[in-house]
Amino acid sequence: MFLDKDFLLNTPTAKKLYHEASAECPIIDYHCHISPREIYEDLRYDSITQVWLGGDHYKWRLMRSAGVPEKYITGKETSDHDKFLKWAEVLGKAIGNPLYHWSHLELRRFFGYEGILNKDTAEEVWNLCNEKLHSEGYSVRGLIARSNVETICTTDDPIDNLEWHEKLAADPSFKTAVLPAWRPDKAMNLEKATWIDYIRQLEAVSGVKIDSFAALKEALKVRMAFFHEHNCRLSDHGLNYVMYAPADEGEIERIFADRMAGKLPTLHEEDAFKHAFMLFMAGEYKRLGWVMQLHYGCRRDNNGPMFRKMGPDTGFDCVDNGASSTDTAAFLGALAEGDILPKTILYSLNTNDNAAIDTILGCFQRDEAVGYIQHGSAWWFDDHFDGMVDQLKSLAARGYLAGFVGMLTDSRSFLSYPRHEYFRRILCRVIGEWVEEGMFPDDMETLKEIVRGISHDNAKAYFGFAEK
């Protein structure tokens, strides 16, 4: 039956593992894009459209593919009600798309709606959800508490003052730990037209005059110390690919000086600068004990007219195939050579990179942590059923699945936590099939330990987050 209590759990072993070992584990959402300010201010939404469709480019892409006019997707002149009706009409026929599963899980877990959302039920669902959103326990903090979220890591720029993290940390009434995560892409991406302006902002907030690459590194160290004081324990980098382009210090300083003078870098200069930047960052992460996350394999902002109209993160990105396993391995090798390799999580948006990632991991593991180098959870365009299964099976076949740190939402919505449930059900399904097929013993004690680890315990041990 669709979305019954055993949804996706196709064997007795899978059902037992999910219900007895995984379902009740708290959520550690170690990478997302939600606003700490909205958590502190305990935002309330006027309508389901605001919390469900606002900022969610997953849904926007699906609506565009179904031929929905943009005014019903991001148009400011269109009412929340009319946008929701269009979304319901599209979702009703979105067979095979993970949004169909996620959306119905969210309706059940947050709003208690057991039916199916489509054009015929849209008004019923609209009224039910909006009534609930105006009731007790449906503010942002209520939604988080309802989801049993233990830790949230937001995504934060080095120039952020972390005001809202400070206020949340000092608020004893809210039990979930909300921690910053360091995202220094703007400091690295010197090819961007906004880079010089950003460097001036970093200069002002750090108190370091940035007139050289050496000074840029000092400014970043100042900000990392500030983030560390606020319990930041991991970074995240959005890369087109992991670059390996060694250059001497003089060359990097020349590239920096040329860019500050207004000259755009060549592709080779860009790669050399970013390689030097990432070497420095990794060394600081190792010193501080932070985890380094590398997200790559995405080609962004492909539709030029729409990007100019709407900006980034609005649904115009795609999978890229430019990542080189040679360069990824060489970069990690350079870190190992200098003894500056931090705990690292590798994510590629291209499923064809799974085998490469899982064999690269095995080259650089250390006994300082289980799964010192991790293959990150299936991400963005891959966090659907087949993508998750492929990632789990590849990691298991070529690495150590039992040490995996598990799922994250990578989301901008406070209704996205059922993605953890979706992942956990798929995890238990995969393991259950192996047991039922005689590929692993029916040793329930060991199996439950593995499942609890991937659902929660491994991430808790790996990241070493401060508890609220």
C-alpha positions as CSV (number, residue, x, y, z in Angstrom):
1,M,0.0,0.0,0.0
2,F,1.2,3.5,-0.8
3,L,2.8,5.2,2.2
4,D,1.5,2.7,4.8
5,K,3.7,2.0,7.8
6,D,5.8,-0.4,5.8
7,F,6.3,1.9,2.8
8,L,9.4,0.8,0.8
9,L,10.1,-2.0,3.4
10,N,9.7,-5.1,1.2
11,T,11.1,-7.8,3.5
12,P,10.5,-8.9,7.1
13,T,14.1,-7.9,8.0
14,A,13.7,-4.4,6.5
15,K,10.5,-3.9,8.5
16,K,12.1,-5.0,11.7
17,L,15.2,-2.9,11.2
18,Y,13.3,0.2,10.4
19,H,10.7,0.1,13.1
20,E,13.0,-1.2,15.9
21,A,16.3,0.4,15.1
22,S,16.0,3.4,12.8
23,A,12.7,5.2,13.0
24,E,13.1,6.7,16.5
25,C,16.7,7.9,16.0
26,P,17.1,11.6,16.3
27,I,18.0,13.6,13.2
28,I,21.4,15.1,12.8
29,D,21.0,17.4,9.8
30,Y,24.6,18.3,9.2
31,H,24.2,20.2,5.9
32,C,21.2,22.5,5.0
33,H,20.4,26.0,3.9
34,I,17.7,27.0,6.3
35,S,17.9,30.4,8.1
36,P,19.1,30.5,11.8
37,R,17.3,33.9,12.1
38,E,13.9,32.2,11.2
39,I,14.6,29.6,13.8
40,Y,15.4,32.2,16.5
41,E,12.4,34.3,15.6
42,D,10.2,31.2,15.5
43,L,8.7,32.2,12.2
44,R,5.1,31.4,11.5
45,Y,3.9,30.9,7.9
46,D,0.6,32.3,6.6
47,S,0.1,29.5,4.1
48,I,1.4,26.1,3.0
49,T,2.7,27.8,-0.2
50,Q,5.1,29.9,1.8
51,V,6.7,27.0,3.7
52,W,6.4,24.5,0.9
53,L,7.0,26.3,-2.4
54,G,8.9,29.4,-1.4
55,G,12.6,29.0,-2.3
56,D,12.2,25.3,-3.3
57,H,13.8,25.0,-6.7
58,Y,13.2,21.3,-6.8
59,K,9.4,22.0,-7.1
60,W,10.0,24.9,-9.4
61,R,11.8,22.8,-11.9
62,L,9.0,20.2,-11.9
63,M,6.4,22.8,-12.4
64,R,8.3,24.3,-15.4
65,S,8.7,20.8,-16.9
66,A,4.9,20.5,-16.7
67,G,4.4,23.7,-18.6
68,V,3.3,25.8,-15.8
69,P,3.7,29.6,-16.5
70,E,6.4,31.2,-14.3
71,K,3.8,33.5,-12.7
72,Y,2.4,30.5,-10.8
73,I,5.9,29.5,-9.7
74,T,7.9,32.5,-8.6
75,G,5.6,35.4,-9.7
76,K,5.0,38.0,-7.1
77,E,1.6,39.0,-8.5
78,T,0.1,35.5,-8.1
79,S,-1.6,34.5,-4.9
80,D,-0.4,31.8,-2.6
81,H,-3.7,30.0,-3.2
82,D,-3.3,29.9,-7.0
83,K,0.3,28.8,-6.8
84,F,-0.7,25.9,-4.6
85,L,-3.5,24.8,-6.9
86,K,-1.0,24.6,-9.8
87,W,1.5,22.7,-7.7
88,A,-1.2,20.2,-6.6
89,E,-2.2,19.7,-10.2
90,V,1.4,19.0,-11.3
91,L,2.2,16.7,-8.3
92,G,-0.9,14.6,-8.9
93,K,0.8,13.1,-12.0
94,A,4.5,13.2,-10.9
95,I,4.9,9.5,-11.1
96,G,8.4,8.3,-10.4
97,N,9.6,11.7,-9.1
98,P,10.9,11.7,-5.5
99,L,8.9,14.9,-4.9
100,Y,5.8,12.8,-5.0
101,H,7.0,10.7,-2.1
102,W,8.5,13.5,-0.1
103,S,5.5,15.7,-0.5
104,H,3.1,13.0,0.7
105,L,5.4,12.1,3.6
106,E,5.4,15.7,4.6
107,L,1.6,15.9,4.4
108,R,1.3,12.8,6.6
109,R,4.0,13.6,9.2
110,F,3.3,17.3,9.7
111,F,-0.4,17.7,8.8
112,G,-1.9,14.2,9.4
113,Y,-3.3,14.1,5.9
114,E,-3.6,10.5,4.7
115,G,-5.0,11.2,1.3
116,I,-3.5,12.0,-2.1
117,L,-2.8,15.5,-3.2
118,N,-3.9,16.3,-6.7
119,K,-6.1,18.8,-8.5
120,D,-9.3,17.3,-7.0
121,T,-8.1,17.4,-3.4
122,A,-6.1,20.7,-3.6
123,E,-8.7,22.9,-1.8
124,E,-9.1,20.3,1.0
125,V,-5.4,20.1,1.5
126,W,-5.0,23.9,1.3
127,N,-7.5,24.5,4.0
128,L,-6.3,21.7,6.3
129,C,-2.6,22.7,6.1
130,N,-3.3,26.4,6.6
131,E,-5.5,25.7,9.6
132,K,-2.7,23.6,11.1
133,L,-0.1,26.2,10.4
134,H,-2.0,28.7,12.5
135,S,-2.3,26.3,15.4
136,E,-0.1,25.5,18.4
137,G,3.2,23.7,17.5
138,Y,3.4,24.8,13.9
139,S,5.9,27.5,14.1
140,V,9.4,26.9,12.8
141,R,10.6,25.6,16.2
142,G,7.5,23.5,16.5
143,L,8.2,21.8,13.1
144,I,11.8,21.1,14.1
145,A,10.7,19.6,17.5
146,R,8.0,17.6,15.8
147,S,10.7,16.0,13.6
148,N,13.0,15.0,16.5
149,V,15.9,17.0,15.2
150,E,19.0,16.9,17.5
151,T,21.4,19.0,15.5
152,I,21.2,21.4,12.6
153,C,24.2,22.8,10.7
154,T,23.4,25.8,8.6
155,T,25.5,27.2,5.7
156,D,27.3,30.4,6.6
157,D,29.7,32.8,4.9
158,P,32.9,33.9,6.6
159,I,31.7,37.4,6.9
160,D,28.6,36.4,8.8
161,N,28.4,37.8,12.4
162,L,26.6,34.6,13.6
163,E,24.3,36.7,15.6
164,W,21.4,34.3,15.4
165,H,23.6,31.3,16.3
166,E,24.7,33.2,19.4
167,K,21.1,33.9,20.4
168,L,19.9,30.4,19.8
169,A,22.8,29.0,21.8
170,A,21.8,31.2,24.7
171,D,18.1,30.2,24.5
172,P,17.5,27.3,26.9
173,S,13.9,26.9,25.7
174,F,15.0,25.5,22.4
175,K,16.6,22.1,22.7
176,T,18.0,21.6,19.1
177,A,21.6,22.6,18.6
178,V,21.9,25.0,15.7
179,L,25.5,25.3,14.6
180,P,27.3,27.2,11.9
181,A,29.1,25.6,9.0
182,W,31.8,27.5,7.1
183,R,31.2,28.1,3.4
184,P,34.1,30.2,1.9
185,D,33.2,29.9,-1.8
186,K,32.9,33.7,-2.3
187,A,36.5,34.2,-1.0
188,M,37.8,31.5,-3.4
189,N,35.9,32.3,-6.6
190,L,38.1,35.0,-7.9
191,E,36.6,34.7,-11.4
192,K,33.3,36.2,-10.2
193,A,32.6,39.9,-11.0
194,T,31.8,40.4,-7.3
195,W,35.0,39.0,-5.9
196,I,36.9,42.2,-5.2
197,D,33.9,43.7,-3.4
198,Y,33.7,40.6,-1.3
199,I,37.4,40.8,-0.4
200,R,36.8,44.3,0.9
201,Q,33.9,43.1,3.0
202,L,36.1,40.3,4.4
203,E,38.8,42.9,5.1
204,A,36.4,45.0,7.1
205,V,35.0,42.2,9.2
206,S,38.4,40.5,9.9
207,G,40.4,43.7,10.6
208,V,43.1,42.4,8.2
209,K,44.2,44.6,5.3
210,I,44.0,42.1,2.3
211,D,46.6,43.2,-0.1
212,S,48.1,39.8,-0.9
213,F,47.2,36.1,-0.9
214,A,49.1,35.8,2.4
215,A,46.9,38.5,3.9
216,L,43.8,36.8,2.6
217,K,44.8,33.6,4.4
218,E,45.4,35.6,7.6
219,A,41.9,37.2,7.3
220,L,40.3,33.8,6.8
221,K,42.2,32.4,9.9
222,V,40.7,35.3,12.0
223,R,37.2,34.4,10.8
224,M,37.7,30.6,11.3
225,A,38.8,31.3,14.9
226,F,35.5,33.2,15.4
227,F,33.5,30.4,13.8
228,H,35.3,27.8,16.0
229,E,34.4,29.8,19.1
230,H,30.8,29.5,18.0
231,N,31.0,25.7,17.7
232,C,31.6,25.4,14.0
233,R,33.1,22.0,13.3
234,L,32.7,21.6,9.6
235,S,33.1,23.4,6.3
236,D,31.5,23.0,2.9
237,H,32.8,23.9,-0.6
238,G,30.8,24.0,-3.8
239,L,33.2,23.2,-6.6
240,N,32.8,22.5,-10.3
241,Y,35.4,19.8,-9.8
242,V,38.2,19.1,-7.4
243,M,41.2,20.8,-8.9
244,Y,44.8,19.9,-8.8
245,A,47.0,22.6,-10.3
246,P,50.1,23.2,-8.1
247,A,51.9,26.5,-8.5
248,D,54.6,28.2,-6.4
249,E,53.8,31.0,-4.0
250,G,55.1,33.7,-6.3
251,E,52.7,32.6,-9.0
252,I,49.7,32.7,-6.7
253,E,50.6,36.1,-5.4
254,R,50.8,37.4,-9.0
255,I,47.4,35.9,-9.8
256,F,46.0,37.6,-6.7
257,A,47.6,41.0,-7.6
258,D,46.4,40.8,-11.2
259,R,42.8,40.1,-10.1
260,M,42.8,42.9,-7.5
261,A,43.9,45.2,-10.3
262,G,40.8,44.1,-12.3
263,K,42.3,41.5,-14.6
264,L,40.3,38.3,-14.9
265,P,42.2,35.0,-14.6
266,T,42.7,32.4,-17.3
267,L,41.3,29.0,-16.6
268,H,44.7,27.7,-15.6
269,E,45.2,30.7,-13.2
270,E,41.8,30.1,-11.7
271,D,42.6,26.5,-11.0
272,A,46.0,27.3,-9.6
273,F,44.5,29.9,-7.2
274,K,41.7,27.6,-6.1
275,H,44.1,24.7,-5.6
276,A,46.3,26.9,-3.4
277,F,43.2,28.2,-1.6
278,M,42.0,24.7,-0.9
279,L,45.4,23.5,0.3
280,F,45.4,26.3,2.9
281,M,41.8,25.6,3.9
282,A,42.4,21.9,4.4
283,G,45.5,22.6,6.5
284,E,43.4,24.8,8.8
285,Y,40.6,22.3,9.0
286,K,43.1,19.6,10.1
287,R,44.5,22.0,12.7
288,L,41.1,22.9,14.1
289,G,39.7,19.4,13.8
290,W,37.0,20.3,11.4
291,V,35.4,18.1,8.7
292,M,35.8,19.3,5.1
293,Q,32.9,18.7,2.7
294,L,33.5,18.9,-1.0
295,H,30.4,19.1,-3.2
296,Y,31.1,18.9,-6.9
297,G,29.8,17.7,-10.3
298,C,27.3,20.5,-10.8
299,R,27.2,23.0,-13.7
300,R,25.3,26.0,-12.4
301,D,23.2,28.8,-13.9
302,N,22.9,27.3,-17.4
303,N,19.9,29.4,-18.5
304,G,21.5,32.9,-18.9
305,P,18.4,34.9,-19.3
306,M,16.6,33.3,-16.3
307,F,19.8,33.6,-14.2
308,R,20.0,37.3,-15.0
309,K,16.3,37.7,-14.1
310,M,16.2,35.5,-11.0
311,G,19.7,34.9,-9.7
312,P,21.3,31.7,-8.5
313,D,19.6,28.7,-6.9
314,T,16.4,29.1,-8.8
315,G,16.3,25.8,-10.7
316,F,18.7,26.2,-13.7
317,D,21.6,23.9,-12.7
318,C,22.5,20.4,-14.1
319,V,24.7,17.5,-13.5
320,D,28.3,18.0,-14.8
321,N,30.7,15.3,-16.0
322,G,33.9,17.2,-15.7
323,A,35.2,15.8,-12.4
324,S,38.5,14.0,-12.8
325,S,39.2,11.1,-10.4
326,T,42.9,11.7,-11.2
327,D,42.8,15.3,-9.9
328,T,40.6,14.4,-6.9
329,A,43.0,11.6,-5.8
330,A,46.0,13.9,-6.5
331,F,44.6,16.7,-4.4
332,L,43.9,14.4,-1.5
333,G,47.4,12.9,-2.0
334,A,48.9,16.4,-1.8
335,L,47.1,16.9,1.6
336,A,48.3,13.5,2.8
337,E,51.9,14.4,1.7
338,G,51.8,17.5,3.8
339,D,50.0,15.8,6.7
340,I,47.2,18.3,6.4
341,L,44.4,15.9,5.3
342,P,41.3,16.6,7.5
343,K,38.3,14.3,7.8
344,T,36.7,14.7,4.4
345,I,33.3,14.0,2.8
346,L,33.2,13.8,-1.0
347,Y,29.9,14.3,-2.9
348,S,29.5,14.2,-6.6
349,L,26.3,15.1,-8.3
350,N,27.1,12.6,-11.0
351,T,26.3,9.0,-10.1
352,N,29.0,7.9,-12.6
353,D,31.5,9.1,-10.0
354,N,30.4,6.7,-7.3
355,A,33.0,4.0,-8.1
356,A,35.8,6.5,-8.4
357,I,34.9,8.1,-5.0
358,D,34.6,4.8,-3.2
359,T,38.0,3.6,-4.4
360,I,39.6,6.9,-3.7
361,L,38.4,6.7,-0.1
362,G,40.3,3.5,0.5
363,C,43.6,5.2,-0.4
364,F,43.4,7.8,2.4
365,Q,41.7,6.3,5.4
366,R,43.2,6.9,8.9
367,D,42.6,5.3,12.3
368,E,41.7,8.7,13.7
369,A,38.0,8.1,12.8
370,V,35.8,5.4,11.3
371,G,35.5,6.3,7.7
372,Y,37.9,9.2,8.0
373,I,37.2,9.9,4.3
374,Q,33.5,9.5,3.5
375,H,31.4,9.1,0.4
376,G,28.6,11.7,1.0
377,S,24.9,10.8,0.8
378,A,23.3,10.9,-2.7
379,W,22.8,14.6,-3.3
380,W,20.4,17.0,-5.0
381,F,19.5,15.4,-8.4
382,D,20.5,12.0,-6.9
383,D,18.6,11.9,-3.6
384,H,15.8,9.8,-5.1
385,F,15.2,6.0,-4.7
386,D,17.7,4.8,-7.3
387,G,20.3,7.4,-6.5
388,M,20.3,6.4,-2.8
389,V,20.4,2.7,-3.6
390,D,23.3,3.2,-6.0
391,Q,25.3,5.2,-3.5
392,L,24.6,2.7,-0.6
393,K,25.5,-0.3,-2.8
394,S,28.6,1.3,-4.3
395,L,29.9,2.3,-0.8
396,A,29.2,-1.1,0.6
397,A,30.8,-3.0,-2.3
398,R,34.0,-0.8,-2.4
399,G,34.2,0.5,1.1
400,Y,32.7,0.3,4.6
401,L,29.0,1.0,4.7
402,A,28.8,0.5,8.4
403,G,30.9,3.6,9.0
404,F,28.7,5.9,6.8
405,V,27.5,9.2,8.4
406,G,24.2,9.0,6.6
407,M,21.6,11.4,5.3
408,L,21.3,15.3,5.2
409,T,18.5,17.4,3.8
410,D,20.5,20.0,1.9
411,S,17.2,21.9,2.0
412,R,15.8,25.4,2.4
413,S,12.5,24.2,3.9
414,F,11.6,23.3,7.4
415,L,9.3,20.6,6.1
416,S,12.1,18.6,4.6
417,Y,13.0,16.4,7.5
418,P,11.0,13.4,6.2
419,R,13.8,13.0,3.7
420,H,15.7,11.4,6.5
421,E,12.8,8.9,6.9
422,Y,12.8,8.2,3.2
423,F,16.6,7.5,3.3
424,R,16.3,5.3,6.4
425,R,13.5,3.2,4.8
426,I,15.6,2.7,1.7
427,L,18.7,1.8,3.8
428,C,16.7,-0.8,5.7
429,R,15.2,-2.1,2.4
430,V,18.7,-2.6,0.9
431,I,20.1,-4.3,4.0
432,G,16.9,-6.4,4.4
433,E,17.3,-7.7,0.8
434,W,20.9,-8.7,1.5
435,V,19.8,-10.7,4.6
436,E,16.8,-12.3,3.0
437,E,18.9,-13.4,0.0
438,G,21.5,-15.0,2.2
439,M,24.2,-12.5,1.5
440,F,24.6,-11.5,5.2
441,P,23.6,-13.4,8.4
442,D,20.3,-12.7,10.1
443,D,22.3,-11.4,13.1
444,M,19.8,-8.8,14.3
445,E,22.0,-7.4,17.0
446,T,24.7,-6.5,14.5
447,L,22.2,-5.4,11.9
448,K,20.6,-3.0,14.3
449,E,23.9,-1.6,15.3
450,I,24.7,-0.9,11.7
451,V,21.4,0.8,11.0
452,R,21.4,2.9,14.1
453,G,25.0,3.9,13.3
454,I,24.1,5.1,9.8
455,S,20.8,6.7,11.0
456,H,22.4,8.7,13.8
457,D,25.4,7.4,15.8
458,N,28.1,7.6,13.2
459,A,27.4,11.3,12.5
460,K,27.4,12.1,16.2
461,A,30.8,10.5,16.6
462,Y,32.3,11.7,13.4
463,F,31.5,15.4,13.7
464,G,32.0,15.8,17.5
465,F,29.3,18.5,17.7
466,A,28.8,20.3,21.0
467,E,25.5,19.5,22.5
468,K,22.9,22.1,23.5
